[in-house]
Every structure is written in C-alpha cells, then in structure tokens.
Amino acid sequence: MSTTVVLYSYIAAGGALGACLRYFLTSQIDSWFGKSLPFGTLAVNVLGSFCLALVYGLIERQELAEAPYRAFLAVGLLGALTTFSTFSIDTLTLLQSGLWMKAALNVILNVSVCLLAGGLAMTIIKG
C-alpha cells in the first residue's frame, strides 16, 4: 500500500472520529446550556484549539512523531472536531435574527477563548 493511501487512511479515520465527537459534544453541551448562544460550537472550538496546540507542541519537541500523528490527530480528528463553518453560520443566524449582541459575543468568545486555550497549551508544553 502506498504511503499516500496510508496517510489518507489516517486522516479519514481521525476525521470520522472527530466528526462523531463534535456531534456528541455539541449535542450534550447544547442540552445542558440551551441554544440561546452556540455554546456547543464554542466548546469544541476551544477544546480543539487547546488540543491542536498540544499536538503541535509535542511534535515540535519531538515527543510525538509527526507521522502518522499529525495526519490522524491534527488534520483528521481535530480538523473535524473544530468547526469554523458552523461558527460562521451560528453567527450569521444570530445576526439575521437581530441578535447583534449575542452575535458579537459569539465572535469575541470564539476568537479570544480559542487563542487563550491555544496559548495555555503552548505554555504547558514549553513548561
């Protein structure tokens, strides 16, 4: 089997797992907190930002081999777990409903908390 096929297999497996995990987590979080603000999308984006920074930090420190972990974890699992497109649609839906403050809060929370989560992970990795 060629290395390209193996690489895409890792991405596909990670992507399937990440998509299922995203659906599960967003459903659970939305059932706990309601849908007045897309907390489920925020949670998976924050979790994904944190985990992606950890994965890249571990690869950079050579504590985790780039192949196949980058393909499986970073591209597949975390790529499917996080969702910029859903964040965008959630924000547009809030705007179309005239909920400007909630839309602004959604943007601010997603950008700032995801950056903080990624920064925290990088700080942890650099020890």
PyMOL commands that set and color helices and strands:
alter all, ss='L'
color gray80, all
select helices_A, chain A and resi 3-33+39-60+66-81+84-96+100-126
alter helices_A, ss='H'
color red, helices_A
deselect
rebuild
show_as cartoon
